[in-house]
Amino acid sequence: MNAQTLHLLQETTEYFNSQRQQAYLVGGSLRNILLGEPGNDWDIVTSGDAPSSARRLADKLGGHYVNMHDKASRVVVPLPEGMQNEEHEVIFDISRLRGNTIEQDLRQRDFTINAIAAPLDDVIRHLETGDTIRHIIDPLHGLADIKAHRLKAVDSDVFRHDPLRLLRAARLMARYRLSLDSWTEGLLLRDASLLPQVAPERIHDELYALLELDGATEHLHFLDAHGLLTVLIPEFISARGMPQPSPHYWDVLEHSLQTVGKLELLASLLQQTPEEIQQSPLEISGERNLVEIQRLLHGAEEQGIYQRSMLTAPRMKMAALLHDIGKPVTYATDEEGLIHFYGHPQAGVPLAQQVMKRLSASTHDRRLVQQVVGHHMRPGQLAHVPTVTPRAIRRYFVDLGPTGMAVALLSLADHLATRGPLISTPERQHASTISAWEQHVAAVCLLLARYIRNREGILPPRLVSPEELMRRLKLEPGPRVGLLLEYIAEAQAEGILHSKEEALWLAEEKLLAME
């Protein structure tokens, strides 16, 4: 803990003592201290009036007051630049005591590990000196559950009182490596269907917090095993057990879940040293394409068009999860019994948008998911053509812009999840598996290289504007204008055109051909 945060806690204790108000540190804040986990959010329960106390505390600490809801008031204090690590502020959530005693308050919480409290000044003394916290209030034996790394509900109605706790249970287990108490697991299974009662914004925040953590496939498996995944995304119900043709290893649902984990695997590999990447079974050939991809992405970061954290951000994991959401509605078999999913990327776009809208996702996140779902097959398809033409590369990035980099990388995760364990260990690799992976990585490497190193070559500035084109050729606004501009841009990218007059000449020729 940095010195400024400790000072703010000391000032907070002094404030409540000066007001003769009993103040307790409760819930996740105390749990994190007992688990030795970092934290910058401090949950305080007081016997006094919480909103007025929070306003005065904000003035004392040099922060600002936020009225959250009727249960808590927030004080946010920015940290000086020199004190910032990952956190830029310290947050105090001040709540009024629920019930007549702190024990009654704790019994109304969610899980026993959060149903603990200690006088605030006792906690500050512990943080200052390292002495044991002398007085921990623990009516439901949460300390024992913390020591056992066990998650247990405070009572049988905990999920019925707030069904968001169903998702929170999954997040707490993932975040703190907890096992689920068997009685609590029964409650979770019983009440899973209640989750849609929760406001979409709250579900979104809790789900994204879960996806923020590493090991997303395992966490999604937990949701699925306890009836929560298909409650959130009923579009996956028919994907369970739906077979896929060779070379697919898993069914549609499992493939979707595994793609999220393969995205994490790829992101982790690309953060290793070039020597470590070369030792990976995924860097199969002597071409060093994965090493080159890493180098390209470093260049993209320097240009400000890519961020390393983007690849494993929750929105990218949602895109990975939903990339094949169109397969259940396009499943078909031909006369020979072969399985096909013709048009599943296009069919998946409205379904993915439906899911993201239901989760109250941002416009930016919905757009990313739409582009991934609609175009995730294209990099792999380019890998199978004899020569990837400049025109094909240009059209790819005209359609996708910088998101094309993310789509290309996700397509590699999709490939890994298609082949399953057949590609992850050298002794299980077959020649066809190796060749397909090599070609796919090479195609992605080429796409990234052209966009990152030669962006103006494939997406050059326009030689002529739409307005000037319409004026010179006496055209009305309409589809023909866009088509002519596309002809000009492609010829320009191929080095055929170099001036405005050449562009207008080509447009005139194409227009005559149209007529």
C-alpha positions in Angstrom: 0.0 0.0 0.0 1.4 3.4 -0.9 1.9 6.1 1.7 -0.9 8.4 0.3 -3.6 5.7 0.5 -2.6 5.0 4.1 -2.7 8.7 4.9 -6.2 9.0 3.4 -7.3 6.0 5.6 -5.8 7.7 8.7 -7.6 10.9 7.8 -10.9 9.0 7.4 -10.5 7.3 10.8 -9.8 10.7 12.4 -12.9 12.1 10.7 -15.3 9.4 12.1 -13.7 9.6 15.6 -14.2 13.4 15.6 -17.8 12.9 14.7 -18.2 10.3 17.5 -19.5 7.9 14.8 -18.6 4.2 15.0 -17.1 3.1 11.6 -16.4 -0.4 10.4 -14.4 -1.7 7.5 -16.6 -4.4 6.0 -17.0 -6.8 3.1 -14.5 -7.2 0.3 -12.2 -4.5 1.7 -11.5 -6.5 4.9 -11.6 -9.8 3.0 -8.8 -8.6 0.7 -6.6 -7.5 3.6 -7.1 -10.9 5.3 -6.2 -12.6 2.0 -3.2 -10.4 1.4 -4.7 -9.0 -1.8 -4.3 -5.4 -3.0 -7.2 -3.1 -3.1 -8.1 0.6 -3.5 -11.8 0.4 -2.7 -12.7 0.7 0.9 -16.2 -0.2 2.1 -17.1 1.5 5.4 -20.3 1.1 7.4 -21.2 3.8 9.9 -23.9 4.3 12.5 -24.4 7.9 11.3 -26.0 9.5 8.2 -24.0 8.2 5.3 -24.6 10.8 2.6 -23.8 13.8 4.9 -20.8 12.0 6.3 -19.5 11.2 2.8 -19.9 14.8 1.7 -17.9 16.1 4.6 -15.3 13.4 4.2 -14.9 14.3 0.6 -14.2 17.9 1.6 -11.6 16.8 4.2 -9.8 14.4 1.8 -9.8 16.7 -1.2 -12.0 14.4 -3.2 -15.5 14.5 -4.7 -18.8 13.1 -3.6 -20.9 10.7 -5.7 -24.4 9.7 -4.7 -24.6 6.1 -5.9 -27.9 4.9 -4.6 -29.9 4.7 -1.4 -27.5 2.1 0.1 -24.2 3.8 -0.3 -22.4 7.2 -1.0 -19.1 7.3 -2.6 -16.0 9.5 -2.1 -13.4 9.5 -4.8 -9.9 10.9 -4.1 -7.4 11.2 -7.0 -3.9 10.0 -6.3 -0.9 12.2 -7.1 1.0 11.0 -10.2 3.9 9.7 -8.2 1.7 7.5 -6.1 -0.2 5.9 -9.0 0.4 2.2 -9.9 -2.5 0.7 -11.8 -4.9 2.7 -9.7 -5.4 6.4 -10.2 -7.8 7.0 -7.3 -8.9 5.8 -3.9 -12.6 5.0 -3.4 -14.5 5.1 -0.2 -18.0 3.7 -0.2 -19.9 4.9 2.9 -23.0 3.0 3.9 -25.4 3.3 6.8 -25.7 0.4 9.2 -28.5 -2.0 8.1 -30.3 -3.1 11.2 -29.6 -2.2 14.8 -26.1 -3.8 15.1 -23.2 -4.6 12.9 -24.0 -8.3 13.2 -27.4 -7.8 11.8 -25.9 -5.8 8.9 -23.4 -8.6 8.1 -26.2 -11.2 8.0 -27.8 -9.4 5.1 -24.7 -9.7 2.9 -24.0 -12.2 0.1 -21.2 -14.6 1.1 -19.7 -15.4 4.4 -16.2 -14.2 3.3 -17.8 -10.8 2.8 -19.9 -10.9 6.0 -17.0 -9.8 8.3 -16.2 -6.4 9.8 -13.7 -4.7 12.0 -13.5 -1.3 13.7 -11.9 1.1 11.2 -9.2 2.3 13.7 -8.3 -1.4 14.4 -7.7 -2.0 10.7 -5.6 1.2 10.3 -3.5 0.2 13.3 -2.9 -3.2 11.6 -1.9 -1.5 8.3 0.5 0.9 10.2 2.2 -1.7 12.4 1.4 -5.1 11.1 -0.2 -6.1 14.4 -3.1 -8.5 14.3 -6.5 -7.0 13.9 -7.8 -7.3 17.5 -11.5 -7.3 17.0 -13.0 -9.0 14.0 -16.8 -9.4 13.9 -17.6 -12.7 12.2 -21.1 -14.0 13.0 -21.2 -16.4 10.1 -17.7 -17.9 10.4 -16.4 -16.1 7.3 -12.8 -16.2 8.6 -12.8 -20.0 8.5 -14.1 -19.9 5.0 -11.4 -17.5 4.0 -8.7 -19.8 5.4 -10.3 -22.8 3.6 -10.7 -20.7 0.4 -14.4 -21.6 0.4 -17.3 -19.6 -1.0 -20.5 -20.0 1.0 -23.8 -18.1 0.9 -25.0 -16.4 4.1 -28.4 -17.9 3.8 -30.7 -19.9 1.4 -32.3 -16.7 -0.1 -29.0 -15.0 -1.0 -29.5 -15.3 -4.8 -33.2 -14.6 -4.7 -32.6 -11.3 -2.9 -30.2 -10.3 -5.7 -29.7 -12.7 -8.7 -26.6 -10.8 -9.8 -24.9 -12.7 -7.0 -25.0 -15.7 -9.3 -22.4 -14.1 -11.5 -20.6 -12.6 -8.6 -20.1 -16.1 -7.2 -18.3 -17.1 -10.4 -16.1 -14.0 -10.4 -15.1 -14.4 -6.7 -14.2 -18.0 -7.2 -12.1 -17.2 -10.3 -10.5 -14.1 -8.7 -9.6 -15.6 -5.4 -9.3 -19.3 -6.4 -12.1 -20.4 -4.1 -14.0 -23.7 -4.1 -17.8 -23.6 -4.0 -19.5 -24.9 -0.9 -21.8 -27.8 -1.9 -24.9 -26.3 -0.2 -24.3 -23.0 -2.0 -23.8 -24.8 -5.3 -27.3 -26.3 -4.9 -28.7 -22.8 -4.3 -26.9 -21.6 -7.4 -28.3 -24.3 -9.6 -31.8 -23.8 -8.1 -31.8 -20.1 -8.8 -29.8 -19.8 -12.1 -33.0 -19.0 -14.0 -33.4 -15.7 -12.0 -30.4 -14.0 -13.6 -32.4 -12.2 -16.4 -34.3 -10.3 -13.7 -31.2 -8.2 -13.1 -30.7 -4.9 -14.9 -28.6 -5.5 -18.1 -26.0 -2.9 -17.1 -25.3 -4.8 -13.9 -25.0 -8.1 -15.7 -22.7 -6.5 -18.3 -20.3 -5.1 -15.6 -20.2 -8.4 -13.6 -19.7 -10.5 -16.8 -16.9 -8.2 -18.1 -15.2 -8.3 -14.7 -15.2 -12.1 -14.9 -13.9 -12.1 -18.5 -11.2 -9.6 -17.4 -9.5 -12.5 -15.5 -7.2 -15.1 -17.1 -8.6 -18.5 -17.6 -11.8 -17.4 -19.3 -12.7 -20.8 -20.8 -12.6 -22.4 -17.4 -14.8 -19.6 -16.0 -17.3 -19.9 -18.9 -17.3 -23.7 -18.3 -18.4 -23.0 -14.7 -21.2 -20.7 -15.9 -22.3 -23.4 -18.4 -22.2 -26.3 -15.9 -24.4 -24.3 -13.5 -27.0 -23.2 -16.1 -25.9 -19.6 -16.3 -24.3 -19.4 -19.7 -27.4 -20.3 -21.7 -29.6 -18.2 -19.4 -27.4 -15.3 -20.5 -27.0 -16.4 -24.1 -29.9 -18.7 -25.0 -28.7 -18.6 -28.6 -26.1 -21.2 -27.5 -28.7 -23.8 -26.4 -28.8 -25.6 -29.8 -25.0 -25.3 -30.2 -24.5 -27.9 -27.4 -23.6 -31.2 -28.9 -23.9 -29.8 -32.5 -21.3 -31.7 -34.5 -18.9 -30.1 -36.9 -17.1 -31.5 -39.9 -13.4 -32.3 -40.0 -10.9 -30.8 -39.1 -13.0 -29.6 -36.2 -12.2 -31.4 -32.9 -15.1 -30.0 -30.7 -18.8 -29.4 -31.1 -20.0 -25.8 -31.8 -20.5 -24.8 -28.2 -17.2 -26.2 -26.9 -15.3 -24.8 -29.9 -16.8 -21.3 -29.0 -15.6 -21.6 -25.4 -12.2 -22.9 -26.4 -11.6 -20.1 -28.8 -11.7 -17.7 -25.9 -8.9 -19.6 -24.1 -6.9 -19.9 -27.3 -7.1 -16.1 -27.7 -5.5 -15.8 -24.2 -2.9 -18.4 -25.2 -2.0 -16.5 -28.3 -1.8 -13.2 -26.4 0.4 -14.7 -23.8 2.7 -16.3 -26.4 3.1 -12.9 -28.2 4.3 -11.3 -25.0 7.2 -13.7 -24.5 10.7 -13.2 -25.8 11.5 -14.1 -29.4 13.6 -17.0 -28.2 10.6 -18.4 -26.2 8.3 -18.0 -29.1 10.7 -20.0 -31.3 10.6 -22.8 -28.8 6.8 -22.9 -28.9 5.2 -25.8 -30.8 3.1 -23.2 -32.5 6.2 -21.7 -34.2 6.4 -24.7 -36.5 8.5 -23.5 -39.4 11.8 -21.8 -39.8 9.9 -18.7 -41.2 9.6 -17.2 -37.7 6.2 -15.8 -38.6 4.9 -15.6 -35.0 8.1 -13.7 -34.0 7.5 -11.4 -37.0 3.9 -10.9 -35.9 5.2 -9.9 -32.4 7.6 -7.4 -34.1 4.8 -6.0 -36.2 2.5 -5.5 -33.2 5.2 -3.6 -31.4 5.5 -1.3 -34.4 1.7 -0.9 -34.3 1.8 0.0 -30.6 4.4 2.7 -31.4 2.1 4.1 -34.1 -0.8 4.2 -31.7 -3.0 1.9 -33.7 -2.8 -1.2 -31.5 -2.7 -1.9 -27.7 -1.4 -5.1 -26.3 -4.2 -5.2 -23.7 -6.8 -5.1 -26.5 -6.3 -8.7 -27.4 -7.6 -10.0 -24.1 -10.0 -7.2 -23.2 -13.5 -8.5 -22.3 -15.0 -7.2 -25.5 -12.5 -9.3 -27.5 -13.3 -12.4 -25.4 -17.0 -11.7 -26.1 -16.2 -11.5 -29.8 -14.3 -14.8 -29.6 -17.2 -16.4 -27.7 -19.8 -15.3 -30.2 -17.8 -15.7 -33.5 -19.7 -18.8 -34.5 -23.1 -17.9 -33.1 -24.5 -18.2 -36.6 -23.7 -21.9 -36.9 -26.8 -23.3 -35.2 -29.1 -21.5 -37.6 -27.2 -22.5 -40.7 -26.5 -26.2 -39.8 -27.2 -28.4 -42.8 -26.2 -31.8 -44.2 -25.8 -32.6 -47.9 -26.8 -35.8 -49.8 -23.6 -37.5 -48.6 -24.2 -36.7 -45.0 -21.5 -34.0 -44.9 -22.1 -31.1 -42.5 -22.1 -27.5 -43.7 -22.6 -24.0 -42.1 -23.0 -22.0 -45.3 -23.2 -18.2 -44.6 -22.8 -18.6 -40.8 -20.7 -15.4 -40.4 -23.4 -13.3 -42.0 -26.2 -15.1 -40.2 -24.3 -14.6 -36.9 -24.1 -10.8 -37.1 -27.7 -10.1 -36.1 -27.6 -12.8 -33.4 -24.4 -11.4 -31.9 -25.8 -7.9 -32.0 -28.9 -9.3 -30.2 -26.7 -10.7 -27.4 -24.6 -7.6 -27.1 -27.6 -5.3 -27.0 -29.3 -7.5 -24.4 -26.1 -7.1 -22.3 -26.3 -3.3 -22.7 -22.8 -3.3 -24.3 -21.4 -0.1 -25.7 -21.6 0.9 -29.3 -17.9 0.4 -29.6 -18.0 -3.1 -28.3 -21.0 -4.0 -30.4 -19.2 -2.8 -33.5 -16.1 -4.9 -32.7 -18.2 -8.0 -32.2 -20.1 -7.4 -35.4 -16.9 -7.1 -37.4 -15.3 -10.2 -35.8 -18.4 -12.3 -36.3 -19.0 -11.1 -39.9 -15.4 -11.4 -41.1 -13.5 -14.0 -38.9 -13.3 -16.5 -41.8 -11.5 -14.1 -44.2 -7.9 -14.4 -43.0 -8.1 -18.2 -43.1 -9.6 -18.1 -46.6 -6.8 -15.9 -47.8 -4.4 -18.5 -46.5 -5.7 -21.0 -49.0 -5.3 -18.9 -52.2 -2.0 -19.3 -54.2 -1.3 -15.6 -54.0 -2.8 -12.9 -51.7 -3.2 -10.0 -54.1 -2.8 -6.3 -53.1 -6.5 -5.9 -54.1 -7.6 -8.6 -51.6 -5.6 -7.0 -48.8 -6.9 -3.6 -49.6 -10.5 -4.8 -49.6 -10.0 -6.5 -46.3 -8.8 -3.3 -44.6 -11.3 -1.1 -46.4 -14.0 -3.2 -44.8 -12.4 -3.5 -41.4 -9.9 -0.6 -40.9 -7.6 -1.1 -37.8 -10.1 -3.7 -36.5 -8.7 -5.9 -39.2 -5.7 -6.6 -37.1 -7.8 -7.9 -34.2 -9.9 -10.0 -36.6 -6.8 -11.5 -38.1 -5.3 -12.4 -34.7 -8.6 -13.8 -33.5 -8.8 -16.0 -36.6 -5.6 -17.7 -35.4 -7.3 -18.4 -32.0 -10.2 -19.8 -34.0 -7.8 -22.0 -35.9 -6.3 -23.4 -32.7 -9.7 -24.1 -31.3 -10.7 -25.9 -34.5 -7.7 -28.3 -34.4 -7.9 -28.7 -30.6 -5.1 -30.7 -29.0 -3.9 -31.9 -32.4 -1.9 -28.8 -32.9 -0.7 -28.1 -29.3 1.8 -30.9 -28.9 4.5 -31.8 -31.5 4.0 -35.6 -31.2 0.3 -35.2 -32.1 0.8 -33.0 -35.1 0.1 -34.3 -38.6 1.6 -32.9 -41.8 -1.8 -31.4 -43.0 -2.3 -29.8 -39.6 1.2 -28.2 -39.6 0.7 -27.0 -43.2 -2.7 -25.4 -42.5 -1.4 -23.6 -39.4 1.8 -22.4 -41.2 -0.3 -21.0 -44.1 -2.7 -19.3 -41.8 0.0 -17.7 -39.7 1.8 -16.5 -42.9 -1.4 -15.0 -44.2 -2.0 -13.1 -40.9 1.6 -12.0 -40.9 1.2 -10.6 -44.5 -2.0 -8.8 -43.6 -0.4 -7.1 -40.6 2.7 -6.2 -42.4 0.9 -4.5 -45.2 -1.3 -2.5 -42.9 1.3 -1.6 -40.3 4.2 -0.9 -42.6 2.5 0.2 -45.8 -0.9 1.6 -44.8 -0.8 4.5 -47.3 0.0 2.1 -50.1 -3.1 0.0 -49.6 -5.4 2.8 -48.3 -3.9 5.9 -50.1 -5.5 9.3 -49.7 -8.3 10.0 -52.3 -7.2 11.5 -55.6 -10.7 12.9 -56.1 -13.6 13.7 -53.7 -17.2 12.4 -54.2 -18.4 16.0 -54.8 -15.8 16.7 -57.5 -16.5 13.3 -59.2 -20.2 14.1 -59.3 -19.6 17.6 -60.6 -17.1 16.6 -63.3 -19.2 13.7 -64.6 -22.5 15.3 -64.0 -23.8 12.5 -61.7 -26.5 12.5 -59.1 -25.7 11.0 -55.6 -26.2 7.2 -55.7 -24.5 3.8 -55.8 -22.7 4.5 -59.0 -20.6 7.2 -57.3 -19.4 4.8 -54.6 -18.6 2.2 -57.2 -16.6 4.6 -59.3 -14.7 5.8 -56.2 -13.9 2.2 -55.4 -12.5 1.6 -58.9 -10.3 4.6 -58.5 -9.0 3.6 -55.1 -8.2 0.1 -56.2 -6.3 1.3 -59.3 -4.5 3.8 -57.1 -3.5 1.1 -54.6 -2.2 -1.0 -57.5 0.0 1.9 -58.8 -2.0 2.4 -62.0 -3.2 5.9 -61.1 -1.1 8.8 -59.8 -3.1 12.0 -60.4 -6.6 13.5 -60.2 -6.9 13.7 -64.0 -6.0 10.0 -64.4 -8.6 9.2 -61.8 -11.3 11.2 -63.6 -10.4 9.6 -66.9 -10.7 6.1 -65.4 -14.1 7.0 -63.8 -15.3 8.3 -67.2 -14.3 5.1 -68.9 -16.0 2.9 -66.2 -19.1 5.1 -66.4 -19.4 4.6 -70.1 -19.0 0.8 -69.6 -21.8 0.9 -67.1 -24.1 2.6 -69.5 
